[in-house]
C-alpha cells in the first residue's frame, strides 16, 4: 500500500518500475542462436542452456534493477556514437538496408550484431574499422586501463575478433571504447585482429552446436557449485542436479 503520510515513495515507485520492466522482458522472444557476444565465456554448458532457452532457476531471472543497468548501456552507446560523430568520425550504426551490422553462420545458429563501422574520420586512424562500445563500472574501467582489453575482458575481445572476421573488417584495427558509468570517462583502444582467437571461438561454436545436436551436455566448467562462475549462473541448480554425463531431452 502507498503511504500518503510520507513524501518518500522511492521504494514503492521502484517496485512499480521493476515489475513493469520484468513483465516487458518476459514477453521478448528467446534468442535461439549462439551469440558472438557470449562465445568467450568460460562455460560451454551454460551456453547450451542459453541456446535451448532452458528455464532459469527460481529467482534467477534478471531483476528490474539489472534490466535498468542494461538499458543504461544502450543509452551510453548512443551517446558515444553521437560524440564520435561530433569529433569528426563517419560512424555508421546501420547498413544500407537500415539494419544493424551483423552476421549469421551455421544456418543462422551463430550470429553477431556489431555496434557500428567507422568509414572515415581523423587521419590518425585507418578505415574502415569496426566500432564496439561498452558501459562499465569503475573497477572494470581501471582494469582496462591497466591490462588492456584482451587480458582484462577476454569475452569482449572474443566478440570483437569474431565481428572483424565475419564482417570482413580485419584489415584495420577495431576501435573499442568504454565509458565509465560513474564519471563518464572514456577508454579507447585499437584492437588488432587476432586471427587465432577468432578461429578458436568459431571452432568452439561448432563444438557446442554439435553437442546440442547430439543431445549431449558439455562438461561443467568447475568441480564445485560454489565456483564463482557457477554462483553467477542462472542455471546453477539445474546444472548441478544433473548426473555427470547427462543426455539432453
C-alpha positions in Angstrom: 0.0 0.0 0.0 1.2 3.5 -0.8 1.7 5.5 2.4 0.3 9.0 1.8 1.9 10.3 5.0 5.4 10.3 3.6 6.9 12.2 0.7 9.4 9.4 0.1 7.9 7.0 -2.4 11.2 5.7 -3.7 10.7 2.1 -2.7 7.1 1.9 -4.0 7.9 3.6 -7.3 11.0 1.3 -7.7 8.8 -1.8 -7.3 6.3 -0.5 -9.9 9.1 0.2 -12.4 10.9 -3.1 -11.7 7.7 -5.1 -12.1 6.8 -3.3 -15.4 10.3 -3.9 -16.8 10.3 -7.6 -15.8 6.9 -8.1 -17.4 8.2 -6.5 -20.6 11.3 -8.6 -20.6 9.2 -11.8 -20.2 7.4 -11.0 -23.5 10.6 -10.8 -25.5 11.3 -13.8 -27.8 14.1 -16.1 -26.8 17.4 -15.8 -28.7 17.6 -19.2 -30.4 21.2 -19.0 -31.5 24.8 -18.7 -30.1 25.7 -15.1 -29.8 29.2 -13.8 -30.6 28.9 -11.7 -27.5 29.0 -14.7 -25.3 31.3 -17.2 -27.0 34.2 -16.0 -24.9 32.5 -17.1 -21.7 34.1 -19.9 -19.7 31.3 -22.4 -19.6 30.1 -24.2 -22.7 27.3 -25.9 -20.8 25.9 -22.5 -19.8 25.9 -21.5 -23.5 23.9 -24.7 -24.2 21.3 -23.8 -21.6 21.1 -20.4 -23.2 20.8 -21.8 -26.7 17.9 -24.1 -25.7 16.3 -21.3 -23.7 16.2 -23.7 -20.7 14.1 -22.4 -17.8 16.2 -20.4 -15.4 16.4 -21.4 -11.7 13.7 -20.0 -9.5 14.6 -16.5 -8.5 17.4 -16.3 -11.2 15.6 -14.1 -13.7 17.1 -10.7 -14.3 15.5 -8.3 -11.7 14.3 -4.9 -12.8 17.3 -3.1 -11.3 19.6 -5.1 -13.6 17.4 -4.5 -16.6 17.8 -0.8 -15.9 21.6 -1.3 -15.9 21.3 -3.0 -19.4 19.1 -0.1 -20.6 21.8 2.4 -19.4 24.3 0.6 -21.5 22.2 1.1 -24.6 21.8 4.8 -23.9 25.5 5.2 -23.3 26.2 3.5 -26.6 24.0 6.1 -28.3 25.8 9.0 -26.6 29.2 7.6 -27.5 28.1 7.3 -31.1 27.0 10.9 -31.1 30.3 12.1 -29.5 32.4 10.2 -32.1 30.4 11.8 -34.9 30.8 15.2 -33.3 34.6 14.5 -33.2 34.7 14.0 -36.9 34.2 10.3 -37.3 31.9 9.0 -40.1 30.3 6.3 -38.0 27.6 4.1 -39.4 25.4 2.1 -37.0 23.1 0.8 -39.7 23.8 -0.7 -43.1 22.2 0.4 -46.4 19.0 -1.5 -45.6 18.7 0.3 -42.3 19.6 -2.8 -40.3 22.2 -3.3 -37.6 25.6 -4.6 -38.9 25.7 -8.3 -38.3 26.4 -11.8 -39.5 24.9 -15.2 -39.3 26.5 -18.6 -40.0 25.9 -22.3 -39.3 22.4 -22.0 -40.8 21.7 -18.9 -38.6 22.6 -20.8 -35.4 25.5 -18.5 -34.7 25.1 -14.8 -35.0 26.5 -11.4 -34.0 25.5 -7.8 -34.2 28.1 -5.1 -34.1 27.7 -1.6 -32.6 28.9 0.1 -35.8 31.5 0.6 -38.5 33.6 3.8 -38.9 34.3 4.5 -42.6 36.2 7.8 -42.2 37.5 10.5 -39.9 40.7 11.8 -38.4 43.9 10.9 -40.2 45.3 9.2 -37.1 43.1 6.1 -37.7 42.7 3.7 -40.6 39.3 2.9 -42.2 37.0 1.1 -42.4 37.2 -0.1 -38.8 34.8 -2.0 -36.5 33.5 0.0 -33.5 32.4 -1.7 -30.3 31.4 0.1 -27.1 30.7 -0.9 -23.5 29.4 0.9 -20.4 31.4 -0.3 -17.4 31.9 0.4 -13.8 34.9 1.9 -12.2 36.6 -1.4 -11.4 36.3 -2.7 -15.0 37.4 0.7 -16.4 40.6 0.7 -14.3 41.3 -2.9 -15.3 41.1 -1.9 -18.9 43.5 0.9 -18.4 45.9 -1.3 -16.5 45.8 -4.6 -18.5 44.1 -3.6 -21.8 41.2 -5.4 -23.4 42.5 -8.9 -24.2 43.8 -9.6 -20.7 41.1 -7.9 -18.7 37.9 -8.7 -20.6 38.5 -11.7 -22.9 34.8 -12.1 -23.6 34.8 -8.6 -25.2 38.0 -9.4 -27.1 36.5 -12.6 -28.5 33.4 -10.7 -29.6 35.4 -8.2 -31.5 37.6 -10.8 -33.1 34.5 -12.6 -34.4 33.0 -9.4 -35.7 36.2 -8.5 -37.5 36.4 -11.9 -39.1 32.8 -12.4 -40.2 32.2 -8.8 -41.2 35.4 -8.6 -43.3 36.8 -5.8 -41.1 40.0 -7.5 -40.2 42.3 -5.3 -42.4 42.4 -2.5 -39.8 42.4 -2.4 -36.0 38.9 -2.1 -34.5 38.1 0.8 -32.2 37.0 -0.3 -28.8 35.6 2.3 -26.5 34.4 2.0 -22.9 32.5 4.6 -20.9 32.9 4.6 -17.1 29.3 4.9 -15.9 30.4 6.5 -12.6 32.2 9.6 -14.1 31.7 9.3 -17.9 35.5 8.9 -18.5 36.3 7.4 -21.9 38.7 4.5 -22.5 39.7 3.8 -26.1 41.9 1.1 -27.6 42.9 0.0 -31.1 42.3 -3.8 -31.3 44.4 -5.6 -33.9 42.7 -8.6 -35.4 43.5 -11.8 -33.6 43.0 -14.5 -36.2 43.7 -17.3 -33.8 41.2 -16.0 -31.3 38.5 -15.8 -33.9 39.2 -19.3 -35.2 39.2 -20.8 -31.7 35.8 -19.1 -31.0 34.4 -20.3 -34.3 35.6 -23.9 -33.5 34.0 -23.6 -30.1 30.7 -22.6 -31.6 30.9 -25.7 -33.8 31.7 -27.9 -30.8 28.7 -26.5 -28.8 26.3 -26.9 -31.7 27.4 -30.5 -32.4 26.9 -31.3 -28.7 23.4 -29.8 -28.8 22.5 -31.7 -31.9 23.7 -34.9 -30.2 21.7 -34.1 -27.1 24.8 -34.1 -25.0 25.8 -31.6 -22.3 29.3 -30.4 -22.3 31.4 -30.7 -19.1 30.9 -28.3 -16.3 33.5 -25.5 -16.1 34.1 -26.2 -12.4 34.2 -29.1 -9.9 32.0 -27.4 -7.3 28.8 -25.4 -7.5 30.5 -22.7 -5.3 32.8 -21.7 -8.1 32.4 -18.0 -8.9 31.2 -18.8 -12.5 28.6 -21.2 -11.2 27.4 -18.9 -8.5 26.6 -16.3 -11.1 24.9 -18.7 -13.5 21.1 -18.6 -13.8 21.1 -22.4 -14.4 23.3 -23.3 -11.4 20.7 -25.5 -9.7 19.6 -27.2 -12.9 23.2 -27.9 -13.9 24.3 -29.4 -10.6 21.2 -31.5 -10.2 22.1 -33.4 -13.3 24.3 -36.6 -13.5 27.9 -36.3 -14.6 27.2 -37.3 -18.2 23.6 -36.4 -18.9 21.7 -36.6 -22.1 19.5 -33.6 -23.1 15.9 -34.5 -23.7 
